[in-house]
Amino acid sequence: MDGFLQALLLQSGYNAALVAIGAALLGVAAGGAGTFIFLRKRALVSDALAHATLPGVGLAFIAMVALGGDGRNIVGLLTGSALSAAAGLLAVEWIARRTRLPEDAAIGAVLSVFFGLGIVLLTVIQTMSAGRQAGLQGFLLGSTAGMLLQDAMIIALAGLAAALFVFAMRRPMTLVAFDAEFAATTGVDVRRTDLAMMGLALLVTVIGLKVVGLVLIVALLIIPSVAARFWTERADHLVLIAAAIGGASAYVGAAISAAEPQAPTGPIIVLVCSAVFAASLLLAPRRGVLASMLRRRRFQLRVHRRQGLLALGRAEPILDGLTLAVLRREGLIRRDGVATEAGQAEAAKALRDEARWRLVRQNHASEAVAARYDGLTPIEAVLTRDEIAEIDRRLAATSGVVR
Amino acid sequence: MTGAARIAAARERDSAEAGQPLVIHGLTVSYGEKPAIFSVDAVFRKGTMTAIVGPNGAGKSTLLKAALDIVPRLSGTVTVFGESFARARRRVAYVPQRASVDWDFPARVIDVVMMGLYRELGLWRFAAARHRDRAMACLQRVGMTEFAMRQIGQLSGGQQQRVFLARALAQDADLYLLDEPFAGVDAATERALVDVLAGLKRDGRTVVCVHHDLSTVADYFDQVLLINIRKIADGPIVTTFTPDNLQATYGGRLTSAHLAEAGLPAA
C-alpha cells in the first residue's frame, strides 16, 4: 500500500513517474477521442484499427534491419503501425461502401486478417534474428518497463495534437454522430469527418501501443465515454468527463503496477477503467441502475397509493397486498382495512380530482393540459386555483353536488 | 411544333424557372437496379407550400434526399435558386424524419436547435449569448421554450418534431424541405407546426412537405406534387388534387374511403 501511495505521488523513481505521466496523458487523449467513436457507434472499427497495427510493426522492424539500422527505433515502428492501421481502416471502409457486406463483417474480416499477418511476421522475425528479438511482443499487451523520456514526450505531443483536433472537430463530429443526413445538408462532409474521427483514433492507438498494447487500446478508447455517459446528458460535457476518467484511470493503473512490478501496466489500467465504469453503471444519479430501480419502485408505490385511495372512496374491496401495506403505513387505513379519518378525507379528494380530470379531458379546448394527465399528478400541479374553481362550478352544475 | 417554336417554348420555360427555389429536371434515383424515382420534373415556386403525396415506396423521401445531395442521382439536374445545391445550401433547411435519429443522444433541446447555427459558428468559435437567444427565439416559435434544458430523450414524438422544426428555423432559410413532419404527432403539435409553416409562406419563403394524410392536403397546402416513382401530376390543389389524379397515383390501393377522407367525390 505504501508503494502504491508513493507511486501515486510520483515518488517511486524516475521511470515509474515517467510511466504514470505518460499513461495519464494517453488516457486523457483516448477518453476524449473515443467519445466521438462511441457517439457515432463505431467502437468496433477502432478495434479493427488497433489490430491492424501489428503487421506494420513487423514490417517496419524488418525494413529497418534490412536497411542496416536498429530495428527497435520507436519512431520507425510507430510509423509502420500507423500506415498499416490506416490500410486496415481504408479496407473496412471500402468493403462496407463498395460491397453488399455489412460493416461488422468487414470489421471481422479485416481485424483477423491483419492480426494474423502480424503474428506470422513476429514469428518470422523471431527465427530471422533470434538474438535481436526486440520485444515486439510488448506491442500486444503493452510494456512500460523500458519506457524512455522520448516515449513519454511522443505521447505528450501526440496527446496535445489530439486535444486540439478534438476541439476543432467537436461540432462537425457531434453533428454527424447525431444526424448525419442533416449534417450533410448543412455542408459537413460526412465521409471526411468520419475519416478524421478514425484518424484521431489511429493517432491515439499508435501512441498507446507501448503502454496498453493493441489488444486492449480499444478499452481505453471506449470505456471512459461509456462510463461518462452515465453522468451527463450533454455531448460537450461527455468529452471532458471521458477524458478525465481516462486520464485518472491510466494514472492510478500505472501507480498500482509500479507498486506491484509483477502486475502488467496495460491490463491494470483497463481494469481500473472498468471499475469506474461498473461504479458509474450502478451509482450514477439519473441513468444508473440503482437510481432507476429506486425511481421505478417509488412510482409503483404512488400508483398503489392512488389506486388504493380510489378504491376506498368507491368502497371497493382492496385485494392487492402492496396497496394495503402502503395505505396502512401512511395511516390511511386501520389494521382491519377500514379507512381512518385521514384516509376518508384523502379518498374523497382523490375521487374529486378524478372527476375534475374527467371533465378536463372531455373538454377539447384543454387538449394540451389533458395530455399531461397520468392519473397520479395532483390537479393543483397542472391547473391554477381559478381554473379548478371553474371546473368545480361546472361539475356542480352537471351533477348538482361537488363530492 | 417547329424547331424555332420549340426553342422559344424552352426559353420561356427556362426564364419562368430561373432562380426559383427548387427546379428538378429528369431526376432519377435508384437503390440497386430498380429506380426509386424515375425522370421526375418539378418546379417549386417562391412563396408556395407544396405537399408531395404518393403511396408508400413512391419515392417521396427519396425525391427530397436527391434534391439535397444526400443520395446520389443517377440522372437529372437540380437547381436551387438558380445554382447547384452545394452553392445554395445556406438558403435551404431540411427537416428529416423524426425516427431517423437516436433520441437517446446526449443533447438537450437547446443543443439540437443550436445545430441549426452550425454554418455560422464554424469550428473554433464558442456559442455566444446572441446565438443562444436566437435558438430560444426559434424554440418560442414552436412553443418549446420551457423545454430548452430538457434531455431530448424525454420528449414526446410531437415535441421532438417541434425541436426539429426549431432547428430548421434557426437556419433562417428561404426553402424548407420537410420529410413527413406530421407523422405520429399529436393534434396540438400538428396545428402548431402548420401555423409556423404558414408563417414562413407569408414571409415569402417556400415550403415543401412529404405528406401522407390525404384528408389535410387541401387545408394545409396550396400546391401538390403527386408521385408514384414517376410524376403523376403537379400544380395548384384545385386543379391537381382531383379524384382522377389520385386514382392514377394510388391505383388499386385507393378506395372510395380515401377519397371521402380527402373530401373528394369518387373518381
Interface residues (C-beta under 8 A of the other chain):
Chain A: L39 F167 A168 M169 R171 P172 T174 L175 A177 F178 D179 E181 F182 A183 A184 T185 T186 G187 V188 R229 T232 E233 R234 A235 H237 L238 E367 A368 A371
Chain B: K65 L68 D69 I70 A86 R89 R90 V92 Y94 P96 S100 V101 D102 F105 P106 A107 R108 D111 V112 M115 G116 Y118 R119 L121 G122 L123 W124 Q151 S156 R167 Q171 D186 A187 A188
